[in-house]
């Protein structure tokens, strides 16, 4: 009897814990949905003028429109686009009519267009401010000799192109062969539903295992 009681308590406690973790993940899912909805709303808002001192946290995703000149220098960030293949994001300096020099993410070109001539000069660009967090311990070092970067590192790129540490990601086309890659929320991870399903599945397995142990223990006692 004592063994059966122990298995029953252990099974109920484990099941309750696993269900609790699943419920917590569902609550996190609802929270994440609200966060992503707010980010989407902010991204799609009407553009404003470039702030005097943009803040990487408060002004992230802010829609901005600038007029000025795109420089001919470029940094190339290796990326791969679904259904398109490998290529490069083009990061260039942009000097506004007010004399400010910022980073402009012009968009994507295929690998064979990496070093092709591109238009630069006078341009009006609408986009969103962004400070992407793309580097981690597995990110390869920048290949300066071939001008290949593996992440958009705003401070490092600003130092390389002598700009403010501010990046504007273009929404509109900045050249005939350049495909804009606007800021969106698709790259923001939201795995809470998968986690919730995992915890609830484990709870079912725990219940099944507990029932099996109880049945086998009872069978031995009555056998």
C-alpha atoms as an extended CHARMM CRD file, in Angstrom:
* protein
*
       223  EXT
         1         1  UNK       CA              0.0000000000        0.0000000000        0.0000000000  PROA      1               0.0000000000
         2         2  UNK       CA              2.8260000000        2.3890000000        0.9030000000  PROA      2               0.0000000000
         3         3  UNK       CA              4.4840000000        1.7930000000       -2.5020000000  PROA      3               0.0000000000
         4         4  UNK       CA              1.2330000000        2.4830000000       -4.3490000000  PROA      4               0.0000000000
         5         5  UNK       CA              0.6920000000        5.6960000000       -2.3650000000  PROA      5               0.0000000000
         6         6  UNK       CA              4.2590000000        6.8260000000       -3.1330000000  PROA      6               0.0000000000
         7         7  UNK       CA              3.8020000000        6.1780000000       -6.8690000000  PROA      7               0.0000000000
         8         8  UNK       CA              0.4540000000        7.9930000000       -6.8500000000  PROA      8               0.0000000000
         9         9  UNK       CA              1.8510000000       11.0870000000       -5.0960000000  PROA      9               0.0000000000
        10        10  UNK       CA              4.9540000000       11.0860000000       -7.2930000000  PROA      10              0.0000000000
        11        11  UNK       CA              2.8050000000       10.7570000000      -10.4280000000  PROA      11              0.0000000000
        12        12  UNK       CA              0.4170000000       13.5620000000       -9.4330000000  PROA      12              0.0000000000
        13        13  UNK       CA              3.2810000000       15.8850000000       -8.4690000000  PROA      13              0.0000000000
        14        14  UNK       CA              5.1630000000       15.2570000000      -11.7230000000  PROA      14              0.0000000000
        15        15  UNK       CA              2.0260000000       15.6940000000      -13.8270000000  PROA      15              0.0000000000
        16        16  UNK       CA              1.1210000000       18.9420000000      -12.0610000000  PROA      16              0.0000000000
        17        17  UNK       CA              4.6310000000       20.3130000000      -12.5760000000  PROA      17              0.0000000000
        18        18  UNK       CA              4.6670000000       19.4730000000      -16.2910000000  PROA      18              0.0000000000
        19        19  UNK       CA              1.1900000000       20.9160000000      -16.8430000000  PROA      19              0.0000000000
        20        20  UNK       CA              2.2460000000       24.0370000000      -14.9490000000  PROA      20              0.0000000000
        21        21  UNK       CA              5.2320000000       24.4660000000      -17.2550000000  PROA      21              0.0000000000
        22        22  UNK       CA              2.9550000000       24.0560000000      -20.2800000000  PROA      22              0.0000000000
        23        23  UNK       CA              0.5230000000       26.6780000000      -18.9620000000  PROA      23              0.0000000000
        24        24  UNK       CA              3.4410000000       29.0280000000      -18.2800000000  PROA      24              0.0000000000
        25        25  UNK       CA              4.5980000000       28.6370000000      -21.8820000000  PROA      25              0.0000000000
        26        26  UNK       CA              1.0770000000       29.3970000000      -23.1270000000  PROA      26              0.0000000000
        27        27  UNK       CA              1.0950000000       32.5770000000      -21.0440000000  PROA      27              0.0000000000
        28        28  UNK       CA              4.4910000000       33.4430000000      -22.5500000000  PROA      28              0.0000000000
        29        29  UNK       CA              3.0310000000       32.7940000000      -26.0010000000  PROA      29              0.0000000000
        30        30  UNK       CA              0.2420000000       35.3120000000      -25.4040000000  PROA      30              0.0000000000
        31        31  UNK       CA              2.7880000000       37.8400000000      -24.1090000000  PROA      31              0.0000000000
        32        32  UNK       CA              5.0460000000       37.2880000000      -27.1380000000  PROA      32              0.0000000000
        33        33  UNK       CA              2.1250000000       37.7500000000      -29.5210000000  PROA      33              0.0000000000
        34        34  UNK       CA              1.3490000000       41.1130000000      -27.9400000000  PROA      34              0.0000000000
        35        35  UNK       CA              5.0100000000       42.1490000000      -28.1910000000  PROA      35              0.0000000000
        36        36  UNK       CA              5.2050000000       41.1630000000      -31.8700000000  PROA      36              0.0000000000
        37        37  UNK       CA              1.9310000000       42.9460000000      -32.6160000000  PROA      37              0.0000000000
        38        38  UNK       CA              3.3100000000       46.1320000000      -31.0620000000  PROA      38              0.0000000000
        39        39  UNK       CA              6.5550000000       45.8180000000      -33.0390000000  PROA      39              0.0000000000
        40        40  UNK       CA              4.5930000000       45.2930000000      -36.2790000000  PROA      40              0.0000000000
        41        41  UNK       CA              2.5130000000       48.3740000000      -35.5070000000  PROA      41              0.0000000000
        42        42  UNK       CA              5.6290000000       50.4050000000      -34.8690000000  PROA      42              0.0000000000
        43        43  UNK       CA              7.3810000000       49.2000000000      -38.0260000000  PROA      43              0.0000000000
        44        44  UNK       CA              4.4120000000       50.1240000000      -40.2140000000  PROA      44              0.0000000000
        45        45  UNK       CA              3.8360000000       53.5870000000      -38.6940000000  PROA      45              0.0000000000
        46        46  UNK       CA              4.2680000000       56.7620000000      -40.7300000000  PROA      46              0.0000000000
        47        47  UNK       CA              7.9330000000       57.7470000000      -41.1260000000  PROA      47              0.0000000000
        48        48  UNK       CA              9.3780000000       60.6510000000      -39.1660000000  PROA      48              0.0000000000
        49        49  UNK       CA             12.5920000000       62.6410000000      -39.3970000000  PROA      49              0.0000000000
        50        50  UNK       CA             15.8070000000       61.1050000000      -38.0920000000  PROA      50              0.0000000000
        51        51  UNK       CA             16.0660000000       61.6930000000      -34.3170000000  PROA      51              0.0000000000
        52        52  UNK       CA             18.9610000000       63.8240000000      -33.1010000000  PROA      52              0.0000000000
        53        53  UNK       CA             20.3110000000       61.1210000000      -30.7900000000  PROA      53              0.0000000000
        54        54  UNK       CA             18.7110000000       57.7820000000      -31.7010000000  PROA      54              0.0000000000
        55        55  UNK       CA             18.6030000000       55.2820000000      -28.8520000000  PROA      55              0.0000000000
        56        56  UNK       CA             19.2030000000       51.5900000000      -29.6980000000  PROA      56              0.0000000000
        57        57  UNK       CA             16.4240000000       50.5100000000      -27.3370000000  PROA      57              0.0000000000
        58        58  UNK       CA             13.8370000000       53.2940000000      -27.4110000000  PROA      58              0.0000000000
        59        59  UNK       CA             14.1270000000       53.9780000000      -31.1560000000  PROA      59              0.0000000000
        60        60  UNK       CA             14.5640000000       50.4410000000      -32.4750000000  PROA      60              0.0000000000
        61        61  UNK       CA             12.2130000000       49.8320000000      -35.4540000000  PROA      61              0.0000000000
        62        62  UNK       CA             11.3380000000       53.5480000000      -35.7020000000  PROA      62              0.0000000000
        63        63  UNK       CA             10.2140000000       54.3950000000      -39.2700000000  PROA      63              0.0000000000
        64        64  UNK       CA             12.3240000000       57.2140000000      -40.6970000000  PROA      64              0.0000000000
        65        65  UNK       CA             12.6320000000       59.0570000000      -43.9990000000  PROA      65              0.0000000000
        66        66  UNK       CA             15.8900000000       60.7440000000      -44.9800000000  PROA      66              0.0000000000
        67        67  UNK       CA             17.0860000000       62.6750000000      -48.0140000000  PROA      67              0.0000000000
        68        68  UNK       CA             20.7320000000       62.9300000000      -48.9260000000  PROA      68              0.0000000000
        69        69  UNK       CA             23.4440000000       61.0480000000      -50.7590000000  PROA      69              0.0000000000
        70        70  UNK       CA             24.4380000000       57.3710000000      -50.7630000000  PROA      70              0.0000000000
        71        71  UNK       CA             28.1910000000       56.8320000000      -50.7270000000  PROA      71              0.0000000000
        72        72  UNK       CA             29.9690000000       54.4760000000      -53.1010000000  PROA      72              0.0000000000
        73        73  UNK       CA             31.6900000000       52.5130000000      -50.3080000000  PROA      73              0.0000000000
        74        74  UNK       CA             30.0430000000       49.2350000000      -49.3290000000  PROA      74              0.0000000000
        75        75  UNK       CA             30.2680000000       46.5120000000      -46.7280000000  PROA      75              0.0000000000
        76        76  UNK       CA             28.9460000000       43.1060000000      -47.7930000000  PROA      76              0.0000000000
        77        77  UNK       CA             27.0940000000       40.8830000000      -45.3170000000  PROA      77              0.0000000000
        78        78  UNK       CA             26.7360000000       37.2540000000      -46.3850000000  PROA      78              0.0000000000
        79        79  UNK       CA             23.1170000000       36.0530000000      -46.1830000000  PROA      79              0.0000000000
        80        80  UNK       CA             20.8820000000       33.4600000000      -47.8240000000  PROA      80              0.0000000000
        81        81  UNK       CA             17.3610000000       34.2190000000      -48.9900000000  PROA      81              0.0000000000
        82        82  UNK       CA             14.7380000000       31.4860000000      -49.1760000000  PROA      82              0.0000000000
        83        83  UNK       CA             13.9240000000       30.4700000000      -52.7720000000  PROA      83              0.0000000000
        84        84  UNK       CA             16.6890000000       32.8000000000      -54.0000000000  PROA      84              0.0000000000
        85        85  UNK       CA             19.9370000000       31.5200000000      -52.5680000000  PROA      85              0.0000000000
        86        86  UNK       CA             23.1030000000       33.1180000000      -51.1970000000  PROA      86              0.0000000000
        87        87  UNK       CA             23.9750000000       36.7380000000      -51.6500000000  PROA      87              0.0000000000
        88        88  UNK       CA             24.8860000000       39.8730000000      -49.7380000000  PROA      88              0.0000000000
        89        89  UNK       CA             23.2760000000       42.7060000000      -47.8530000000  PROA      89              0.0000000000
        90        90  UNK       CA             24.7850000000       46.0000000000      -48.9540000000  PROA      90              0.0000000000
        91        91  UNK       CA             25.6960000000       48.3890000000      -46.1570000000  PROA      91              0.0000000000
        92        92  UNK       CA             26.6840000000       51.8580000000      -47.3840000000  PROA      92              0.0000000000
        93        93  UNK       CA             27.2280000000       55.2680000000      -45.8070000000  PROA      93              0.0000000000
        94        94  UNK       CA             24.3950000000       57.7740000000      -46.2310000000  PROA      94              0.0000000000
        95        95  UNK       CA             24.9920000000       61.5020000000      -45.7570000000  PROA      95              0.0000000000
        96        96  UNK       CA             21.7720000000       63.3850000000      -45.0160000000  PROA      96              0.0000000000
        97        97  UNK       CA             21.0190000000       66.8880000000      -46.2630000000  PROA      97              0.0000000000
        98        98  UNK       CA             21.7320000000       68.0350000000      -42.7070000000  PROA      98              0.0000000000
        99        99  UNK       CA             25.2520000000       66.6130000000      -42.9120000000  PROA      99              0.0000000000
       100       100  UNK       CA             24.7770000000       63.5500000000      -40.7210000000  PROA      100             0.0000000000
       101       101  UNK       CA             26.4920000000       60.3390000000      -41.8090000000  PROA      101             0.0000000000
       102       102  UNK       CA             24.6950000000       57.0850000000      -40.9670000000  PROA      102             0.0000000000
       103       103  UNK       CA             24.6650000000       53.4600000000      -42.1380000000  PROA      103             0.0000000000
       104       104  UNK       CA             22.1930000000       52.4540000000      -44.8410000000  PROA      104             0.0000000000
       105       105  UNK       CA             21.1930000000       48.8310000000      -45.3680000000  PROA      105             0.0000000000
       106       106  UNK       CA             20.3250000000       49.1010000000      -49.0560000000  PROA      106             0.0000000000
       107       107  UNK       CA             19.1010000000       45.5160000000      -49.4170000000  PROA      107             0.0000000000
       108       108  UNK       CA             20.1170000000       42.2870000000      -51.1150000000  PROA      108             0.0000000000
       109       109  UNK       CA             22.0300000000       41.3320000000      -54.2460000000  PROA      109             0.0000000000
       110       110  UNK       CA             22.8610000000       37.7930000000      -55.4640000000  PROA      110             0.0000000000
       111       111  UNK       CA             26.4180000000       36.5200000000      -55.0290000000  PROA      111             0.0000000000
       112       112  UNK       CA             27.3850000000       37.2440000000      -58.6280000000  PROA      112             0.0000000000
       113       113  UNK       CA             26.3690000000       40.9090000000      -58.1840000000  PROA      113             0.0000000000
       114       114  UNK       CA             28.5510000000       41.4690000000      -55.1240000000  PROA      114             0.0000000000
       115       115  UNK       CA             31.1270000000       43.6500000000      -56.8680000000  PROA      115             0.0000000000
       116       116  UNK       CA             28.9430000000       44.9910000000      -59.6710000000  PROA      116             0.0000000000
       117       117  UNK       CA             28.7620000000       48.7890000000      -60.1220000000  PROA      117             0.0000000000
       118       118  UNK       CA             25.7670000000       50.3550000000      -58.3730000000  PROA      118             0.0000000000
       119       119  UNK       CA             24.0470000000       53.6900000000      -58.4090000000  PROA      119             0.0000000000
       120       120  UNK       CA             24.8840000000       56.1260000000      -55.6480000000  PROA      120             0.0000000000
       121       121  UNK       CA             24.4040000000       59.8220000000      -55.0670000000  PROA      121             0.0000000000
       122       122  UNK       CA             21.2050000000       61.7580000000      -54.3520000000  PROA      122             0.0000000000
       123       123  UNK       CA             18.3980000000       59.6490000000      -52.9150000000  PROA      123             0.0000000000
       124       124  UNK       CA             15.3980000000       59.7190000000      -50.5800000000  PROA      124             0.0000000000
       125       125  UNK       CA             15.1070000000       56.6040000000      -48.4540000000  PROA      125             0.0000000000
       126       126  UNK       CA             12.2810000000       55.3970000000      -46.2380000000  PROA      126             0.0000000000
       127       127  UNK       CA             13.0910000000       52.6630000000      -43.7680000000  PROA      127             0.0000000000
       128       128  UNK       CA             13.3810000000       51.6470000000      -40.1430000000  PROA      128             0.0000000000
       129       129  UNK       CA             16.1230000000       52.2070000000      -37.6140000000  PROA      129             0.0000000000
       130       130  UNK       CA             17.6440000000       48.9540000000      -36.4790000000  PROA      130             0.0000000000
       131       131  UNK       CA             20.4270000000       47.6630000000      -34.2490000000  PROA      131             0.0000000000
       132       132  UNK       CA             20.3710000000       43.9330000000      -35.0880000000  PROA      132             0.0000000000
       133       133  UNK       CA             21.8300000000       41.4390000000      -32.6380000000  PROA      133             0.0000000000
       134       134  UNK       CA             23.2400000000       38.9080000000      -35.0930000000  PROA      134             0.0000000000
       135       135  UNK       CA             26.6330000000       38.0550000000      -33.5970000000  PROA      135             0.0000000000
       136       136  UNK       CA             27.3710000000       35.2570000000      -31.1680000000  PROA      136             0.0000000000
       137       137  UNK       CA             30.3200000000       33.0490000000      -30.2610000000  PROA      137             0.0000000000
       138       138  UNK       CA             29.8100000000       31.0240000000      -33.4620000000  PROA      138             0.0000000000
       139       139  UNK       CA             29.8660000000       34.0000000000      -35.8450000000  PROA      139             0.0000000000
       140       140  UNK       CA             32.9670000000       33.8840000000      -38.0830000000  PROA      140             0.0000000000
       141       141  UNK       CA             35.3910000000       36.7820000000      -38.0340000000  PROA      141             0.0000000000
       142       142  UNK       CA             34.9650000000       39.4450000000      -40.6780000000  PROA      142             0.0000000000
       143       143  UNK       CA             37.0840000000       38.8340000000      -43.7830000000  PROA      143             0.0000000000
       144       144  UNK       CA             38.3710000000       42.3320000000      -44.3380000000  PROA      144             0.0000000000
       145       145  UNK       CA             40.5790000000       41.3650000000      -47.2890000000  PROA      145             0.0000000000
       146       146  UNK       CA             37.5430000000       40.1780000000      -49.2960000000  PROA      146             0.0000000000
       147       147  UNK       CA             35.0490000000       42.5460000000      -47.6530000000  PROA      147             0.0000000000
       148       148  UNK       CA             32.7810000000       39.7860000000      -46.3500000000  PROA      148             0.0000000000
       149       149  UNK       CA             30.9240000000       40.2510000000      -43.0720000000  PROA      149             0.0000000000
       150       150  UNK       CA             28.8580000000       37.5770000000      -41.3410000000  PROA      150             0.0000000000
       151       151  UNK       CA             26.6400000000       39.8180000000      -39.2290000000  PROA      151             0.0000000000
       152       152  UNK       CA             25.4120000000       43.3910000000      -39.1740000000  PROA      152             0.0000000000
       153       153  UNK       CA             27.5500000000       44.6910000000      -36.3270000000  PROA      153             0.0000000000
       154       154  UNK       CA             26.4900000000       48.3350000000      -36.1590000000  PROA      154             0.0000000000
       155       155  UNK       CA             29.3600000000       49.6970000000      -34.0100000000  PROA      155             0.0000000000
       156       156  UNK       CA             32.0050000000       47.8750000000      -36.0600000000  PROA      156             0.0000000000
       157       157  UNK       CA             30.4460000000       48.9000000000      -39.3670000000  PROA      157             0.0000000000
       158       158  UNK       CA             30.0950000000       52.4820000000      -38.2040000000  PROA      158             0.0000000000
       159       159  UNK       CA             33.7920000000       52.5080000000      -37.3600000000  PROA      159             0.0000000000
       160       160  UNK       CA             34.6790000000       50.9980000000      -40.7500000000  PROA      160             0.0000000000
       161       161  UNK       CA             32.6410000000       53.5470000000      -42.7110000000  PROA      161             0.0000000000
       162       162  UNK       CA             33.1430000000       56.4810000000      -40.2850000000  PROA      162             0.0000000000
       163       163  UNK       CA             29.4490000000       56.9990000000      -39.5660000000  PROA      163             0.0000000000
       164       164  UNK       CA             27.2300000000       57.3870000000      -36.5510000000  PROA      164             0.0000000000
       165       165  UNK       CA             26.3760000000       53.9880000000      -34.9680000000  PROA      165             0.0000000000
       166       166  UNK       CA             22.9160000000       54.2110000000      -36.5180000000  PROA      166             0.0000000000
       167       167  UNK       CA             21.5400000000       51.9020000000      -39.2180000000  PROA      167             0.0000000000
       168       168  UNK       CA             18.5660000000       52.6130000000      -41.4550000000  PROA      168             0.0000000000
       169       169  UNK       CA             17.1740000000       49.5250000000      -43.2020000000  PROA      169             0.0000000000
       170       170  UNK       CA             15.5590000000       50.6110000000      -46.4720000000  PROA      170             0.0000000000
       171       171  UNK       CA             11.9430000000       49.7590000000      -47.2410000000  PROA      171             0.0000000000
       172       172  UNK       CA             12.0860000000       51.1030000000      -50.7940000000  PROA      172             0.0000000000
       173       173  UNK       CA             14.4130000000       50.0760000000      -53.6090000000  PROA      173             0.0000000000
       174       174  UNK       CA             17.7550000000       51.8700000000      -53.6020000000  PROA      174             0.0000000000
       175       175  UNK       CA             18.9170000000       50.5740000000      -56.9670000000  PROA      175             0.0000000000
       176       176  UNK       CA             17.6930000000       48.6690000000      -60.0520000000  PROA      176             0.0000000000
       177       177  UNK       CA             19.3990000000       45.3960000000      -59.0450000000  PROA      177             0.0000000000
       178       178  UNK       CA             18.9870000000       45.7490000000      -55.2760000000  PROA      178             0.0000000000
       179       179  UNK       CA             16.1120000000       43.9980000000      -53.4900000000  PROA      179             0.0000000000
       180       180  UNK       CA             15.0130000000       45.7540000000      -50.3090000000  PROA      180             0.0000000000
       181       181  UNK       CA             14.9060000000       43.5600000000      -47.1980000000  PROA      181             0.0000000000
       182       182  UNK       CA             12.7450000000       45.6320000000      -44.8490000000  PROA      182             0.0000000000
       183       183  UNK       CA             12.6990000000       45.1480000000      -41.1010000000  PROA      183             0.0000000000
       184       184  UNK       CA              9.9870000000       42.7080000000      -39.9680000000  PROA      184             0.0000000000
       185       185  UNK       CA              9.2400000000       40.3720000000      -37.0720000000  PROA      185             0.0000000000
       186       186  UNK       CA              9.8400000000       37.0830000000      -38.9050000000  PROA      186             0.0000000000
       187       187  UNK       CA             13.3490000000       36.8150000000      -37.5120000000  PROA      187             0.0000000000
       188       188  UNK       CA             12.2310000000       37.2350000000      -33.8990000000  PROA      188             0.0000000000
       189       189  UNK       CA             11.9900000000       33.7550000000      -32.3190000000  PROA      189             0.0000000000
       190       190  UNK       CA              8.6260000000       32.7050000000      -30.9310000000  PROA      190             0.0000000000
       191       191  UNK       CA              8.8740000000       29.0310000000      -29.9440000000  PROA      191             0.0000000000
       192       192  UNK       CA              6.5700000000       29.0970000000      -26.9230000000  PROA      192             0.0000000000
       193       193  UNK       CA              3.8230000000       27.0250000000      -28.6010000000  PROA      193             0.0000000000
       194       194  UNK       CA              6.3050000000       24.2450000000      -29.4060000000  PROA      194             0.0000000000
       195       195  UNK       CA              7.5930000000       24.3560000000      -25.8370000000  PROA      195             0.0000000000
       196       196  UNK       CA              4.0370000000       24.1950000000      -24.4750000000  PROA      196             0.0000000000
       197       197  UNK       CA              3.2180000000       21.1950000000      -26.6560000000  PROA      197             0.0000000000
       198       198  UNK       CA              6.3940000000       19.4930000000      -25.4260000000  PROA      198             0.0000000000
       199       199  UNK       CA              5.5020000000       20.0140000000      -21.7540000000  PROA      199             0.0000000000
       200       200  UNK       CA              1.8830000000       18.8760000000      -22.2200000000  PROA      200             0.0000000000
       201       201  UNK       CA              3.0860000000       15.8100000000      -24.1480000000  PROA      201             0.0000000000
       202       202  UNK       CA              5.4840000000       14.9670000000      -21.3380000000  PROA      202             0.0000000000
       203       203  UNK       CA              2.6180000000       15.3280000000      -18.8670000000  PROA      203             0.0000000000
       204       204  UNK       CA              0.5860000000       12.7600000000      -20.8350000000  PROA      204             0.0000000000
       205       205  UNK       CA              3.5640000000       10.4110000000      -20.9490000000  PROA      205             0.0000000000
       206       206  UNK       CA              4.0620000000       10.8900000000      -17.1970000000  PROA      206             0.0000000000
       207       207  UNK       CA              0.4050000000       10.0080000000      -16.5530000000  PROA      207             0.0000000000
       208       208  UNK       CA              0.6880000000        6.9200000000      -18.7440000000  PROA      208             0.0000000000
       209       209  UNK       CA              3.8950000000        5.7870000000      -17.0170000000  PROA      209             0.0000000000
       210       210  UNK       CA              2.3950000000        6.3640000000      -13.5720000000  PROA      210             0.0000000000
       211       211  UNK       CA             -0.7100000000        4.3710000000      -14.4830000000  PROA      211             0.0000000000
       212       212  UNK       CA              1.4750000000        1.5550000000      -15.8310000000  PROA      212             0.0000000000
       213       213  UNK       CA              3.5810000000        1.4240000000      -12.6620000000  PROA      213             0.0000000000
       214       214  UNK       CA              0.4570000000        1.4460000000      -10.4720000000  PROA      214             0.0000000000
       215       215  UNK       CA             -1.1530000000       -1.3400000000      -12.5040000000  PROA      215             0.0000000000
       216       216  UNK       CA              1.9900000000       -3.4900000000      -12.3850000000  PROA      216             0.0000000000
       217       217  UNK       CA              2.4310000000       -2.9200000000       -8.6520000000  PROA      217             0.0000000000
       218       218  UNK       CA             -1.2010000000       -3.7810000000       -7.9810000000  PROA      218             0.0000000000
       219       219  UNK       CA             -0.9620000000       -6.8770000000      -10.1960000000  PROA      219             0.0000000000
       220       220  UNK       CA              2.0460000000       -8.1490000000       -8.2650000000  PROA      220             0.0000000000
       221       221  UNK       CA              0.2850000000       -7.6480000000       -4.9410000000  PROA      221             0.0000000000
       222       222  UNK       CA             -2.8230000000       -9.5020000000       -6.0560000000  PROA      222             0.0000000000
       223       223  UNK       CA             -0.9880000000      -12.1550000000       -8.1180000000  PROA      223             0.0000000000
